[in-house]
Amino acid sequence: MGTLDGKVALVSGSGRGIGREIALKLASEGAAVVVNDLDPEPATQTEQDIKAAGGQAVACVGSVSDDGFAERFVNTAVESFGGLDIIVNNAGYTWDTVIQKMTDEQWDTILDVNLKAPFRILRAAQPYIKANPTDYHRKVVNISSTSGFYGNAGQANYGSAKAGVIGLTKTLAKEWGRYKVNVNAVAYGFIVTRMTEVTAETNTTLNIDGRDIRVGVNPDRMAAMATTIPFGRGGTPKEAAGAVYLLCTPESDYVNSQCLVVDAGRV
Ligand code: NAP
């Protein structure tokens, strides 16, 4: 028996990193998971890993920023598993520079993937949620960042998007209380994934959504950052996923409209 037996979950950006661990955790607790990624390979990998462990999953490949994606994502859950109980808006990435060098494209792209996409997915889910009331609580967890909570130099676009995610969360928590849906956010500090991998290369680039994005943290900067984290290290994707799982359990049914900062108490 899993805590989430019979539940159906959407997890965007779950081919890699934190999203993948969230999908694996929810599935291991009994949820049927709609996995999403930009690329078919990582999405299929997560889907297969869930099935190999005895869980239920289906992949819904595509960019969360695409027109029509939100409706397709929601329909995949309803058509494949007959329901929709948990929505985790996790897909996102950074495209950093100081404000005087930031282009409109850089601003719009990052707002689109981190803020507009969660808005569209939640909007697409509303008709189904309204038409299909439950006697248990449904859960939404939107992924924010300490860059949105506290601000971070070089991230005017990303910090604004992730702050917007908190506003979206708190607004929907009020709108959707009547549907018995808990809407919360998780703001991560430093979690070790490919976006934040410690690398001696200062120019590591990844092609994400057709764009070359510089990623990685140089070892000196990481060493300095570690001194500000009480545990002296960044979090693992598994630890990051645990926080989302807590907000998906029945035990958190009276936790609503919150932004849980998951940064190990960084100062
Ligand atoms: P990651 O390892 O790069 O994983 C991100 C995942 O999202 C990848 O599977 C990626 O797909 C997918 N993705 C990106 N853009 C997408 C799009 N347009 N449509 C669908 N999928 C998309 O990053 P992560 O560190 O796990 O980040 C997960 C979330 O946590 C993000 O919202 C991020 O902003 C947030 N966050 C992370 C940290 C941190 O320290 N790592 C801190 C604060 C907040 P591809 O692999 O195909 O590109």
Boltz pocket constraint, residues with backbone or C-beta under 6 A from the ligand:
constraints:
  - pocket:
      binder: B
      contacts: [[A, 12], [A, 13], [A, 14], [A, 15], [A, 16], [A, 17], [A, 18], [A, 19], [A, 36], [A, 37], [A, 38], [A, 39], [A, 42], [A, 62], [A, 63], [A, 64], [A, 65], [A, 89], [A, 90], [A, 91], [A, 92], [A, 93], [A, 94], [A, 113], [A, 143], [A, 144], [A, 145], [A, 146], [A, 187], [A, 188], [A, 189], [A, 190], [A, 191], [A, 192], [A, 193], [A, 194], [A, 195], [A, 196], [A, 207], [A, 208], [A, 209]]
      max_distance: 6.0
